[in-house]
Amino acid sequence: MAEQLRFDGQVVVVTGAGGGLGKVYALFFASRGASVVVNDLGGSFKGEGNDTKAADVVVNEIKKAGGKAVANYDSVENGERIIETAIKAFGRIDILLNNAGILRDVSFKNMTDQDWDLINKVHIKGAYKCAHAAWPHFRKQKFGRVINTASAAGLFGNFGQTNYSAAKLAMVGFTETLAKEGAKYNIICNVIAPIAASRMTETVMPPDVLENLRPDWVVPLVAVLVHKSNTSETGGIFEVGAGAMAKLRWERSSGLLLKADDSYTPGAVLKKWDKVVDFSNPQYPTGPNDFMTLLEESMKMGPNEQGEKLDFSGKVALITGAGAGIGRAYALAFAKYGASVVVNDLVNPDTVVEEIKKAGGKAAGVKASAEDGEKVVKGAIDAFGRIDILVNNAGILRDKAFTNMDDNLWDSVINVHLRGTYKTTKAAWPYFLKQKYGRVLNTTSTSGIYGNFGQANYAAAKCGILGFSRALAAEGLKYNIYVNTIAPNAGTAMTATIMPEEMVQAFKPDYIAPLVLALCSDKCPDPTNGLYEVGSGWAGRTRWQRAGGHGFPVDVPLTPEEVVKHWGDIVNFDSPEADHPEKMQDSLKKVMANMDNRRAKNDESPSSSGAAGNEHLAAIQEAVKQEGAPTEFKYEERDAILYNLGVGAKRTDLKYVFEGAEDFQVLPTFGVIPPFNAEMPFDYDAIVPNFSPMMLLHGEQYLEVRKWPLPTAAKLVSRGRLLEVVDKGNAAIAKNGITTVLAETGEEVFYNEMTVFLRGCGGFGGPKRGKDRGAATAANAPPKRAPDVVVEEATKEDQAAIYRLSGDYNPLHIDPAFAKMGGFKAPILHGLCTFGFAGKAVYDRFGAFKNIKVRFAGPVIPGQTLVTEMWRDGSKVTFQTKVKETGKLAIAGAAAELMTDDKSKI
């Protein structure tokens, strides 16, 4: 057995250690011999309040087990006090785990400065303050270990988390810089993106997934990284959760090199765009490209082939920090191509404005700091009445070795770069949303992407801008607002003294502008969410590469010693499993795929699977292990009323249509609405042959109502999974299960099973019969006696038009031309609308039900009358629904299981 990794005689500081991951860190390190400072402010996961109890409970637990620990109740913004606690109590500090965090999730349009500032204060400033206070001790003893905490939201950006994504990617640039500065003092710094259950994540994930996302899976990786035996793995970025671990690194395309002269235009860049994004011969950089060599190559080239000429006429471009340097070059270029340009500069915008006007262009100046975003954007609106393009370029440098950094140097750089970018974009956003058009170009730097000695503040700010851009790109996409980020390389007064004049000219900021214009145009083949490095006639794209990684069985406790054994896999970028994650879902993929990795299962022979050699069976086998990414659904009382009206509520049914009614409620069949857009973890064309969406029919619907009474307004989260696929020869039947929970508490509200009939997709060797899952699969034949209750209800001719406003916008239900293509004389009523009518009939007569299941048997035309026949036996009501005008069944094989056995409702 491998020797146990111990931490005897060492002192570990863990921030945010009162619960979740931090608590597990504290308990683990104490159990391995370390003295632990348990820091926790005791606030909520939104950063509200404080309470010393959280830290005290953990300290007492450690002491009870014979370990050594002290509590600290300071906010991480007072990092020096936290480190002082370690020195006073134990005389030293060896390991710092920056783990404290809060969430303030809100869409960008609704974000307040407080939402932004609080996240940055805790995550960015807090990590800086703690690390800065520990740094002198680390240097003096020539030993230190730091773990900073990023997240998938930071690495990839996430909708509704522009603040959090910015703060979390800032941790990457910050860590990479600390790694470079700490190397010669044996100070090792790494950053992790953990996926672990905590007070923050438990609001968005179902309990069965949370079980496998226990923080225990994160700790062993951290233990290996901070142990004294690790002397070389520094500056690394690691994804970890549910037994899966993988390292990430940057990958840069070979890029496009053009002649850096007057023929280097936006059209020339777009003409050969495929080269910009060509990763066939990539680099794996830790710093900027070799611009000297690129420049020498560029000088030897002939003039560039010209593509289409861009035209920005009628567009208004706002450029911050445009009074000189790169910003000035952008302003002149936009003006040259027809844009009206707003030149923003804190010092002097007027010179550039005059320069543009002299050349026949249109320009206005705004003298203000980028931090005063409202004023900057107002200048654009006042001058030209609109804003179409925002280039966030303003910046300052306050370089200092980390040991000599102070709060003023830190704050001023974060404020101008990161907060300034947020403020100007926030001010422009309402205009972009209103006109359904916007182009944002943000400026990071190679110091941010790769870290750079003496620039911990700048690297954090610049990498934070990239995280902000990625989250913003996700939010802007559906409004035609595109967001990209560049890391420009241009000559400075310093480089001018050591280069020949010809090269100095080629390093001019003018050779950044063509890419900027290309990205802000409507002609870019990759319109949004890109990161590009650019300078001296060269432009390339940069992305993540993730190592093949290793998945540990989730039914066996994981130890650091086991992690060491598989370290080669965790950091192996040559593995066939290595990939290029770009979205949050990609991040979760490896973690979710590992959920079914069990030692007991792994010991079975692989031949028992039966899927070998059959791609569809193999895809099904893989798909049923996965769970789709969480899909959020928010509804208000008006949505409840709209749904009720959509399934037959009348204006006299006050409990369904008037929010002020004492018994106001949403009908239980509303449960089919929240999971409507749930993301499924598979593609139909992978699990069945010959798939076509036109051949898909919604066959059955099963709904369980797991919370009574139903909230009339709530924020919910749904997760979907494939349950099974049945092979019927000419057709296939796929069954999906979707669990919907309250976002706030994780409490289950609805569970749906949807059966889809896939015509022409059978014959792939799958099982011939589906599994018995009780009420969800019951046949529900109606009794041979006359029905106990019959309810007749006419649908309105505009029923489908009303019902579709609850979310199902399929044109089959509204567009006559589309309905004809589907073989119907007129648009048909949604099957789930008919389900709602039938469910309402059951609910109105018999009261609340635990579950309800229907089979869709035939179409209904809006305006036809629905006749629902019901038979009650104990707590079960069997029913069917016919179309009165035709006598044909619309719903068959249906039943509901009541909450009570009381028959008085009949």
Beta strands, then each sheet from edge to edge (+ up, - down):
strand 1: 11-14
strand 2: 35-39
strand 3: 68-72
strand 4: 95-97
strand 5: 144-149
strand 6: 187-194
strand 7: 237-241
strand 8: 244-252
strand 9: 256-257
strand 10: 316-319
strand 11: 340-344
strand 12: 362-366
strand 13: 389-392
strand 14: 438-443
strand 15: 481-488
strand 16: 531-535
strand 17: 538-546
strand 18: 550-551
strand 19: 631-635
strand 20: 696-705
strand 21: 714-727
strand 22: 731-742
strand 23: 748-759
strand 24: 789-794
strand 25: 849-856
strand 26: 865-873
strand 27: 876-883
strand 28: 889-898
sheet 1: 3+ 2+ 1+ 4+ 5+ 6+ 7+ 8- 17+ 9-
sheet 2: 3+ 2+ 1+ 4+ 5+ 6+ 7+ 8- 18+
sheet 3: 3+ 2+ 1+ 4+ 5+ 6+ 7+ 8- 17+ 16- 15- 14- 13- 10- 11- 12-
sheet 4: 19+ 21- 22+ 23- 20+ 25- 28+ 27- 26+ 24-
end
